[in-house]
Amino acid sequence: DVYKRQSWHMFAVLLPFETLGISRQDFINAMAEHNIGCGVHYPALHEMTLYRAYQRTPCPNASRIGKETVTLPLFPAMKMDDVDRVCATMNDVLNTIAQ
């Protein structure tokens, strides 16, 4: 059962920012205007300063995923109303600022 293996310490989603015509930072800023903090985790490892020297081949999928990942709020005290508010706000933000 997948729910028994998930740690539920963060909820990362992929959003095609380039296709939507917005930047990840614009999305994060818009969510923050609604008092919802988002984070950026999991950048593409090969693009981090320490590992650039070791990259031997292009990693386009890792680069794309690293740029499209945003972490939504998730914490143990979160109520279903909180989840609904995050989801509704994300939907509103994407509909408002995306092309």
Secondary structure as UniProt FT lines:
FT   HELIX           2..5
FT   STRAND          11..14
FT   HELIX           17..20
FT   HELIX           24..33
FT   TURN            34..35
FT   HELIX           45..47
FT   HELIX           49..52
FT   TURN            53..54
FT   HELIX           60..68
FT   STRAND          69..72
FT   TURN            76..77
FT   HELIX           80..97
//
